[in-house]
Amino acid sequence: MAGAAADPDRPSPARMYDYSLGGTDNFPVDRAAVEAVGEIVPEFRLVGLANRGFLVRAVETMAGLGIDQFIDIGSGIPTSPNVHEVAQRVRPGARIVYVDNDPVVQAHNRDQDRPGVLGLDADLYEPASVMDNLAVRAHLDFDRPIGLIFAAVLHFVRRDQAVDLVAQFRRALPAGSYLAISAACVDGMEAPLIERLNAVYATATAPIVLRSEAEIEALFAGVDLLEPGLADVTRWRHDGTPLPIRILSGVGKVS
């Protein structure tokens, strides 16, 4: 809920991700949650880095295709390189909207002066609050293509709602836009790891939803996937080593 205070007694996915990336904007409860998964998967913190690598490559790819405006849904606590830094290296003057309703994220967005960047306190469960927002419409040109990003956020969205929510966002995009998604995949993961992930995130501000590959592919309805299609974040336009926790990813052009 927008404007809510940070809860130091419950793990937050945003703060857990920050800790995984080596950040300091997290509480003991967040670090304990990450370490609890790490007891089974020592490489757990590498998963966050691998997802960040996908995000960087996805933004570079979209910017290379001419995209100079982006909306990052569930952007998380600012970490370098962030979307605006990557995009503006390729497209100087690129404009970005960071969307999140985590209070720690919003505190950072208020405190930072970043040219071309708008921080928006909004809920992804309400697509119109983003896509019809007057500040967003003033910041971006909806007559030109936009890169829409859901990086490691949809596995915190209810199973029965994610496809429709993504579709609502996608339908509000201008022609020629791109959609980038990464989401946790249950296929191929060991049962003890699945149980530990579900248990750890059950106490968090948002429980985790592990999807099948087919369910993740369904999130890309209405887009034409770029090569290599749907791939592990360690392998999307990269020659990395897959990790025990699978995050599938892709970038597609809105058809």
C-alpha positions, 0 to 999 in steps of 0.5 A: 500500500502506497505510503506505508511505513517500512516494517523492520520485523518482516522481510521485504523482497526489495530489501532482501534483493538489496542485500543479495546485491551487496547493498546496505539498505536492509534490516537484520530480518532481511539478511536472516531470510537471505541466509536461511535460503543460503543454507540450502543454496550457497549460491543464493546471493548470486541469483540476484546478481544474475538477474541484475545482469539480465536487466542490464543486458535487456536495457542495453538491447532495447536502447540499441533498438532505439528505445530511449524511455523506460518504465521499470515496474517494481524497480527496487532499491537503487543499485548501480548500474541502474536502468537510467545509467545503462539507458543513458550510456546508450541513449543520452537523454533517455527518460525513466520512470521507476515504479515501486511502493516499498517505503524504503525504495520511495525514500531513496527516490525522494532523496536522489536527484537523477536527471531524466528520472521520475520515481512513482509511488504506485501499485502494480496491481493498479496498472492505470495508476501508472500508465494513466498517471499525469506525471508519467504522461508528462515525463514520457512521450506515449506517441513513441515506443517505451521499454516496459520492465518487470525484473524479478517482480512478477513472482510476487504477484498472485498466480491468477492475476499476473497474466491479466496485469501484464496484459493491461500494462502492455495494451497501454504501450505505444506501437513498437514498444518492448516488454522485458520480464524475468520470473522465478521458475519452479521447473527443474528446482529441487523439492527441498529448495522449493519448500525453503523458498516458500517458507522464507517468503511466507513471512515476507511482505509478499509471498513468492509464486514459483511458476512453470515455464509455460506459465512464464511464457504466458506472460509474454502473450501479445509480444514477439520474443527476441532471440534467444527467446525464453532463457535462464537469466544466466544465458540470456545473451550471455554465456553464464552457468545456470544456478539452482534457483531458476529465473527465466527471462525474455524480451519481446516486441509488442505486436 
